[in-house]
Amino acid sequence: MSYTLMTVEDVDALLAKGTFVYPFHFASEILYAEGKVVVFEGSVSLDKSSHVAQLIPPEVTEVVSSILIKGDLHVAGTLSNYVHPNGRRDMGLNLVVLGNLHASSLISTNAAVFVAKDCIFDEAMYVYYDNGTTELRVDGTLRGKGLLVNDEHSCRIEQFDCTHDIDLYNVAFEEVERVILEDYVSDEASKIEHHAVIAALEAGKPIFV
């Protein structure tokens, strides 16, 4: 896969204003935004479940904070984005896809995910925030079985086409019990088993009834 290693300032010049809202305008507020950006020139396909950090080419030795894909991203499995290679637990890389994104499920914690076109998944998209500046932005359609938002994760979605839309910060516990499988429901305070949900989605298991 052809790629270029850029600074955030390089990317600022790369993205034409008006065609895609500049996604790194708050970069200084992100805990690890001082790193480089790996920019893939075309579409990227992964033939199995993967972590976003695995998109960093092995020969890159600099600290990477973000991945930008000029085309589509297709993952034949679950795309996980919750372990930053700097060793920060539960923090992912910033991911920008200027085309469509498709995966069986998507997990993103404490990172920004921007999709310029459609974001399509089979089971669930689970986004979680507890530190830093994070956002899920889809400028096309978000389509799948369910969106699960944990702890005030910011979301901006142009068109929503999911059976379930669960914001754990605001939803009643009874609604969680109704739509989430029993194995992943916790007590009334936390509502779900965070790490069990991640493990299930990475194993290709359903979490919704």
Buried (B, 14 or more C-beta within 10 A) or exposed (E): EEBBBBEBEEBBEBBEEEEBEBBBEEBEEBBBBEBBBBBBEEBBEBEEBBBBBBBBEEEEEEEBBBBBBBBBBBBEBBBBBBBBBBEBEBBBBBBBBBBBBBBBBBBBBBBBBBBBBBBBBBBBBBBBBBEBBBBBBBBBBBBBBBBBBBBBBEBEBEEEEBEBBBBBEEBEBEBBBEBBBEEBBBEEEEBBBBEBBBEBBBEEBBBBE
